[in-house]
């Protein structure tokens, strides 16, 4: 199978090797086409965003206004903070120039003169690698004013790397833009959407790193070629990051629609010790988990996972074996989203804390079945009631982990001895033990 995003070519992160393997040929071809032609090709290719929402890329590009009365911007989202996702850094390290070429073509297509590559703050190594690639591209005339001579065009664009400050919330597109502007990473209320009111109030398009890296092969080989790879409604290859209880964890580039169990068994080497699979989260920690006995026939593309009751997300496949304590898993996930909530929306700010504390209460041996119902109820009231999707990301693991593994969670609460609560105490916890004491444990 041909790899599109991470070709099996040694030293492709060196510009001379990249040039020897059709590097920047797609950009040269793009400059012979109109911007509308490029957008049309991307639309017809069926390329969908690889950052989580799986939105049609060409359609998103078409939202950019055609007028030139305002500057336009491209933001490339490399704030890879989703637990279970570690694919973008493979591109930074092993194929940075294809990402840069993709940014050039995208800027030309949407009429942007400036692109920002926003990279997760903890990615110190990969920020340096990407900055070196950008510097070399400027030196060799593939970015900036020199590119007019290199490509024989009147178009030029700039590419800047923006280092994040370690906040998960900045992976949300409007929060990312606020961060670039030097503001606090608060998500914005939409509408207006970025294509109308983005960076500094100007039209802006935001795409994931993997999405942009797919652009040069599409332009070079044609939309028909790309559309025939993988699942018809979600074509192309996807970088699947497999982690957890598998023998060969890592990033695997495979056609969309590949069977989930095939990825785990064939490519990731199966479960350690030959144990059974209890749970799989197929797209990063925020996606609804699947039971091990639900995996038969499940394919890794947006439509198939939707039918299975989950979502493709970032393609981060988290595998848990039969001995996994799912309460501990859920506490850790809930702690993450509580910690990373920006606090702007009341349901998320308060609800994530309630969920974490209630789960810890169950862990402390003080839970009842009513607490499980309470958790699902709180999660349902967070879901869909926040400015950005972090609320859903926090709610889904709790809601679906408990409903799909109710039998296991009942075991955590069935033998608990309940402590009566004084009548004057009004608390979701139904316990006389101070919450502060539980938090310290």
C-alpha positions as CSV (number, residue, x, y, z in Angstrom):
1,X,0.0,0.0,0.0
2,X,1.4,3.4,-1.0
3,X,1.9,5.8,1.9
4,X,0.7,9.3,1.2
5,X,1.6,11.3,4.3
6,X,4.7,9.3,5.5
7,X,6.3,7.7,2.4
8,X,8.8,5.0,3.0
9,X,11.7,7.2,1.8
10,X,14.8,7.6,4.0
11,X,15.9,11.1,4.9
12,X,12.8,12.7,3.4
13,X,13.3,15.4,6.0
14,X,16.3,16.7,4.0
15,X,15.3,19.2,1.3
16,X,17.5,17.7,-1.4
17,X,16.0,14.2,-0.8
18,X,12.5,15.8,-0.9
19,X,13.3,17.6,-4.2
20,X,14.6,14.3,-5.7
21,X,11.3,12.7,-4.9
22,X,9.0,15.2,-6.7
23,X,9.2,17.7,-3.9
24,X,7.4,21.0,-4.7
25,X,6.3,19.7,-8.1
26,X,2.7,19.9,-6.9
27,X,3.2,23.5,-5.9
28,X,4.5,24.3,-9.4
29,X,1.5,22.5,-10.9
30,X,-0.8,24.4,-8.6
31,X,0.4,27.8,-9.8
32,X,-0.6,26.8,-13.4
33,X,-4.2,26.4,-12.1
34,X,-6.7,28.8,-10.8
35,X,-7.6,28.9,-7.1
36,X,-11.1,27.7,-7.9
37,X,-9.6,24.7,-9.8
38,X,-7.6,23.7,-6.8
39,X,-10.5,24.0,-4.4
40,X,-12.6,22.0,-6.9
41,X,-10.0,19.2,-7.0
42,X,-9.8,19.0,-3.2
43,X,-13.6,18.9,-3.0
44,X,-13.8,16.1,-5.6
45,X,-11.0,14.1,-3.8
46,X,-13.3,13.8,-0.8
47,X,-10.5,14.7,1.6
48,X,-11.9,15.1,5.1
49,X,-10.2,16.9,8.0
50,X,-7.9,14.7,10.1
51,X,-8.2,16.8,13.2
52,X,-11.3,15.3,14.7
53,X,-14.4,16.6,13.0
54,X,-13.8,15.0,9.6
55,X,-15.3,18.0,7.8
56,X,-14.8,18.1,4.1
57,X,-11.6,20.1,3.4
58,X,-12.5,21.6,0.0
59,X,-15.9,22.7,1.3
60,X,-14.2,24.5,4.2
61,X,-11.9,26.2,1.8
62,X,-14.8,27.4,-0.3
63,X,-16.2,29.4,2.7
64,X,-13.4,31.9,2.3
65,X,-14.7,35.1,0.7
66,X,-13.4,35.9,-2.8
67,X,-12.9,39.6,-2.2
68,X,-9.5,41.0,-1.4
69,X,-10.5,43.9,0.8
70,X,-9.1,42.2,3.9
71,X,-6.0,40.1,4.4
72,X,-6.6,36.3,4.7
73,X,-4.9,33.8,6.9
74,X,-4.2,30.1,7.1
75,X,-3.8,28.4,10.5
76,X,-2.4,24.9,10.6
77,X,-3.4,23.2,13.8
78,X,-0.5,21.2,15.3
79,X,-1.6,21.6,18.9
80,X,-1.7,17.8,19.3
81,X,-2.8,17.6,22.9
82,X,-5.5,15.0,22.7
83,X,-4.5,12.0,24.9
84,X,-3.9,9.1,22.7
85,X,-3.0,11.2,19.7
86,X,0.7,11.4,18.5
87,X,0.6,11.4,14.7
88,X,1.4,15.0,13.8
89,X,4.8,14.9,15.3
90,X,5.7,12.1,12.8
91,X,5.1,14.6,10.0
92,X,7.2,17.3,11.7
93,X,10.1,14.9,12.1
94,X,10.0,12.7,8.9
95,X,8.1,14.7,6.2
96,X,8.1,18.5,7.1
97,X,8.6,19.8,3.5
98,X,5.4,18.1,2.3
99,X,3.6,19.9,5.0
100,X,5.2,23.2,3.9
101,X,4.3,22.5,0.3
102,X,0.8,21.8,1.3
103,X,0.6,25.1,3.2
104,X,1.9,26.9,0.1
105,X,-0.8,25.3,-2.1
106,X,-3.5,26.0,0.4
107,X,-2.5,29.6,0.8
108,X,-2.7,30.1,-3.0
109,X,-6.1,28.4,-3.2
110,X,-7.8,30.5,-0.4
111,X,-5.9,33.7,-1.2
112,X,-3.9,33.9,2.1
113,X,-0.5,35.6,2.2
114,X,0.4,34.4,5.7
115,X,0.2,31.0,7.3
116,X,0.7,30.2,11.0
117,X,1.7,26.7,12.1
118,X,0.6,26.4,15.7
119,X,2.5,23.6,17.5
120,X,1.9,22.2,20.9
121,X,4.1,23.9,23.5
122,X,5.5,20.6,24.9
123,X,6.8,19.6,21.4
124,X,10.2,21.3,21.9
125,X,12.1,18.8,19.7
126,X,9.6,18.9,16.9
127,X,9.3,22.7,17.0
128,X,13.0,22.9,16.4
129,X,12.8,20.4,13.5
130,X,10.0,22.2,11.9
131,X,11.7,25.6,12.3
132,X,14.8,24.3,10.6
133,X,12.7,23.0,7.7
134,X,11.0,26.4,7.4
135,X,14.3,28.2,7.5
136,X,15.7,26.0,4.8
137,X,12.6,26.6,2.6
138,X,13.1,30.3,2.9
139,X,16.8,30.0,2.0
140,X,16.1,27.8,-1.0
141,X,13.4,30.1,-2.3
142,X,10.3,28.1,-1.5
143,X,8.8,30.6,0.9
144,X,8.7,34.4,1.0
145,X,9.4,36.8,-1.9
146,X,12.0,34.4,-3.4
147,X,9.3,32.0,-4.3
148,X,8.0,34.3,-7.0
149,X,11.2,33.6,-8.9
150,X,11.4,29.9,-7.9
151,X,7.9,29.1,-9.1
152,X,7.6,31.8,-11.8
153,X,4.5,33.3,-10.2
154,X,3.3,36.6,-8.8
155,X,2.2,34.9,-5.6
156,X,4.1,34.7,-2.4
157,X,3.3,33.7,1.2
158,X,5.0,33.6,4.6
159,X,4.9,30.8,7.1
160,X,5.5,31.4,10.8
161,X,5.7,28.8,13.6
162,X,3.7,29.7,16.7
163,X,4.6,27.8,19.9
164,X,1.7,27.0,22.1
165,X,1.8,27.4,25.9
166,X,0.7,23.9,26.8
167,X,-3.1,24.4,27.0
168,X,-5.3,21.7,25.6
169,X,-8.0,24.2,24.9
170,X,-5.9,25.9,22.3
171,X,-6.4,22.9,20.0
172,X,-9.9,24.4,19.5
173,X,-9.8,26.5,16.4
174,X,-11.1,29.8,17.8
175,X,-9.1,29.4,21.0
176,X,-6.0,28.8,18.8
177,X,-6.6,32.1,17.0
178,X,-6.9,34.0,20.3
179,X,-3.6,32.4,21.4
180,X,-1.9,33.6,18.2
181,X,-3.3,37.1,18.8
182,X,-1.6,37.1,22.2
183,X,-4.9,36.7,24.1
184,X,-6.0,34.1,26.6
185,X,-7.0,30.8,25.0
186,X,-10.8,31.2,25.3
187,X,-13.0,29.7,22.6
188,X,-15.1,32.2,20.7
189,X,-18.9,32.1,20.3
190,X,-19.8,31.1,16.7
191,X,-21.1,32.5,14.5
192,X,-19.3,34.4,13.2
193,X,-17.1,31.6,11.9
194,X,-13.4,31.9,11.2
195,X,-13.9,32.3,7.4
196,X,-15.8,35.5,8.1
197,X,-14.1,36.7,11.3
198,X,-10.9,35.0,12.2
199,X,-7.4,36.2,13.0
200,X,-7.6,39.9,13.9
201,X,-11.1,40.0,12.5
202,X,-10.0,38.8,9.1
203,X,-11.0,35.7,7.0
204,X,-9.2,32.6,8.3
205,X,-9.1,28.9,7.4
206,X,-7.9,26.3,10.0
207,X,-6.8,22.8,9.0
208,X,-5.0,20.0,10.8
209,X,-1.4,19.2,10.0
210,X,-2.2,15.8,8.5
211,X,-4.9,17.4,6.4
212,X,-2.6,19.9,4.8
213,X,0.1,17.3,4.2
214,X,-2.3,15.4,2.0
215,X,-2.7,18.3,-0.4
216,X,0.5,18.0,-2.5
217,X,-0.2,14.3,-3.5
218,X,-3.8,15.2,-4.4
219,X,-2.7,18.0,-6.7
220,X,0.2,16.0,-8.2
221,X,-1.7,12.8,-8.8
222,X,-5.2,14.1,-9.3
223,X,-8.4,13.9,-7.3
224,X,-9.5,10.6,-8.9
225,X,-6.5,8.8,-7.6
226,X,-7.0,9.9,-4.0
227,X,-10.8,9.3,-4.0
228,X,-10.2,5.6,-4.9
229,X,-8.1,4.9,-1.8
230,X,-9.9,3.6,1.3
231,X,-13.5,4.2,2.3
232,X,-15.5,5.9,-0.5
233,X,-17.1,8.5,1.9
234,X,-13.8,9.1,3.8
235,X,-11.1,8.5,1.2
236,X,-7.3,8.5,1.6
237,X,-5.0,7.1,4.2
238,X,-5.1,7.9,7.9
239,X,-2.3,8.0,10.5
240,X,-3.5,5.7,13.2
241,X,-1.7,6.1,16.5
242,X,-2.1,2.8,18.4
243,X,-1.3,2.8,22.2
244,X,-2.2,0.8,25.3
245,X,-1.9,-2.9,25.8
246,X,-0.5,-3.9,22.4
247,X,2.8,-5.5,21.5
248,X,3.8,-2.9,18.9
249,X,2.4,0.5,19.7
250,X,3.1,3.2,17.2
251,X,1.8,5.2,14.2
252,X,0.5,3.2,11.2
253,X,-0.5,4.8,7.9
254,X,-3.3,2.7,6.4
255,X,-6.3,3.2,4.1
256,X,-9.4,4.6,5.8
257,X,-11.9,1.9,6.4
258,X,-9.3,-0.6,7.6
259,X,-10.9,-3.0,10.1
260,X,-10.2,-1.9,13.7
261,X,-9.4,-5.4,14.8
262,X,-7.0,-5.8,11.9
263,X,-5.1,-2.7,13.0
264,X,-4.8,-4.1,16.5
265,X,-3.9,-7.7,15.6
266,X,-2.0,-7.4,12.4
267,X,-0.2,-4.1,12.6
268,X,0.1,-3.5,16.4
269,X,0.9,-7.1,17.1
270,X,-2.2,-8.0,19.1
271,X,-2.8,-7.6,22.8
272,X,0.1,-8.2,25.2
273,X,0.0,-11.8,26.6
274,X,-2.8,-12.8,24.3
275,X,-5.3,-11.3,26.6
276,X,-8.9,-10.4,25.6
277,X,-9.8,-6.8,24.7
278,X,-12.0,-5.2,27.2
279,X,-12.3,-1.7,25.8
280,X,-11.0,0.4,22.8
281,X,-11.3,4.1,22.4
282,X,-10.9,4.5,18.6
283,X,-10.1,8.2,18.1
284,X,-8.4,9.7,21.1
285,X,-9.6,10.0,24.7
286,X,-12.6,12.2,24.0
287,X,-14.3,9.7,21.7
288,X,-17.0,7.2,22.9
289,X,-15.4,3.9,23.9
290,X,-16.3,0.6,22.4
291,X,-16.6,-2.8,24.2
292,X,-14.2,-5.5,23.2
293,X,-17.2,-7.6,22.0
294,X,-18.4,-4.7,19.8
295,X,-15.3,-4.7,17.5
296,X,-16.3,-7.3,14.9
297,X,-16.7,-5.6,11.5
298,X,-16.0,-2.1,12.8
299,X,-14.0,-0.1,10.3
300,X,-11.8,3.0,10.9
301,X,-13.6,5.7,8.9
302,X,-16.1,8.4,10.0
303,X,-19.2,6.7,8.7
304,X,-18.5,3.2,10.0
305,X,-17.5,4.4,13.5
306,X,-20.6,6.6,13.7
307,X,-22.7,3.5,13.0
308,X,-20.8,1.7,15.7
309,X,-21.6,4.4,18.2
310,X,-18.2,6.3,18.3
311,X,-16.2,8.6,16.1
312,X,-12.9,8.7,14.2
313,X,-11.5,11.7,16.1
314,X,-7.8,11.9,15.6
315,X,-7.3,8.2,14.9
316,X,-5.7,7.6,18.3
317,X,-6.6,4.0,19.0
318,X,-6.3,3.2,22.8
319,X,-6.5,-0.5,23.6
320,X,-7.3,-1.8,27.1
321,X,-7.1,-5.5,28.0
322,X,-9.4,-7.6,30.2
323,X,-7.5,-6.7,33.4
324,X,-8.0,-3.0,33.0
325,X,-9.7,-1.1,35.8
326,X,-12.0,1.2,33.9
327,X,-12.8,3.3,36.9
328,X,-9.1,4.2,37.2
329,X,-9.1,5.0,33.4
330,X,-12.2,7.2,33.7
331,X,-10.8,9.0,36.7
332,X,-7.7,9.9,34.8
333,X,-9.6,11.0,31.7
334,X,-12.0,13.1,33.8
335,X,-9.1,14.7,35.7
336,X,-7.5,15.7,32.5
337,X,-10.6,17.5,31.1
338,X,-11.4,19.1,34.4
339,X,-7.8,20.4,34.6
340,X,-7.9,21.6,30.9
341,X,-11.3,23.3,31.0
342,X,-10.8,27.0,30.4
343,X,-13.6,27.8,32.8
344,X,-15.5,30.0,30.4
345,X,-18.7,27.9,30.3
346,X,-20.5,27.0,33.5
347,X,-21.6,23.5,32.5
348,X,-18.0,22.5,31.6
349,X,-16.3,24.4,34.4
350,X,-18.5,23.0,37.1
351,X,-19.6,19.7,35.5
352,X,-16.1,18.4,34.8
353,X,-15.2,19.0,38.5
354,X,-18.4,17.2,39.7
355,X,-17.7,14.2,37.5
356,X,-14.1,13.9,38.7
357,X,-15.0,14.2,42.3
358,X,-17.9,11.7,42.0
359,X,-15.7,9.2,40.4
360,X,-13.1,9.6,43.1
361,X,-15.9,9.2,45.7
362,X,-16.7,5.8,44.1
363,X,-13.0,4.9,44.1
364,X,-13.0,5.7,47.8
365,X,-15.7,3.1,48.4
366,X,-18.5,5.5,49.0
367,X,-20.5,5.2,45.8
368,X,-23.9,3.9,44.9
369,X,-25.8,3.0,41.7
370,X,-27.4,6.4,42.0
371,X,-24.0,8.0,41.6
372,X,-23.6,6.2,38.2
373,X,-27.0,7.6,37.1
374,X,-25.9,11.0,38.4
375,X,-22.7,10.9,36.4
376,X,-24.6,10.1,33.2
377,X,-27.1,12.9,34.0
378,X,-24.3,15.5,34.6
379,X,-22.6,14.4,31.4
380,X,-25.8,14.8,29.4
381,X,-26.2,18.3,30.7
382,X,-22.7,19.3,29.7
383,X,-23.0,17.7,26.2
384,X,-24.0,20.3,23.7
385,X,-24.3,23.1,26.2
386,X,-20.8,24.7,25.9
387,X,-19.2,27.2,23.5
388,X,-16.6,24.6,22.2
389,X,-16.4,20.9,22.0
390,X,-14.4,20.4,25.2
391,X,-17.6,19.9,27.0
392,X,-18.6,17.0,24.8
393,X,-15.0,15.7,25.0
394,X,-15.3,15.5,28.8
395,X,-18.9,14.2,28.8
396,X,-18.6,11.4,26.2
397,X,-16.0,9.2,28.0
398,X,-18.1,9.3,31.2
399,X,-21.5,8.8,29.6
400,X,-20.5,6.0,27.3
401,X,-18.0,4.3,29.5
402,X,-20.6,3.9,32.3
403,X,-23.5,3.0,30.0
404,X,-21.5,0.5,27.9
405,X,-19.7,-1.1,30.9
406,X,-22.5,-0.6,33.5
407,X,-22.0,-4.2,34.7
408,X,-18.4,-3.5,35.7
409,X,-19.2,-0.1,37.3
410,X,-22.0,-1.7,39.3
411,X,-19.3,-4.0,40.9
412,X,-17.5,-0.9,42.1
413,X,-20.5,0.3,44.0
414,X,-22.6,-2.8,45.0
415,X,-20.7,-3.6,48.2
416,X,-20.1,-0.1,49.4
417,X,-21.3,0.8,52.9
418,X,-23.2,4.1,52.8
419,X,-22.6,6.9,55.3
420,X,-25.7,8.9,56.1
421,X,-25.7,12.6,55.3
422,X,-27.0,15.2,57.8
423,X,-30.2,16.7,56.6
424,X,-28.7,20.1,56.3
425,X,-26.0,19.0,53.9
426,X,-27.0,19.4,50.3
427,X,-24.5,17.7,48.1
428,X,-24.3,15.6,44.9
429,X,-22.0,13.2,46.7
430,X,-24.5,11.9,49.3
431,X,-21.7,11.6,51.8
432,X,-20.7,13.3,55.1
433,X,-17.0,13.1,54.3
434,X,-15.7,16.5,53.2
435,X,-14.9,16.6,49.5
436,X,-11.6,18.3,50.2
437,X,-10.4,15.2,52.0
438,X,-11.3,13.0,49.1
439,X,-9.4,15.3,46.7
440,X,-6.2,14.9,48.6
441,X,-6.3,11.1,48.3
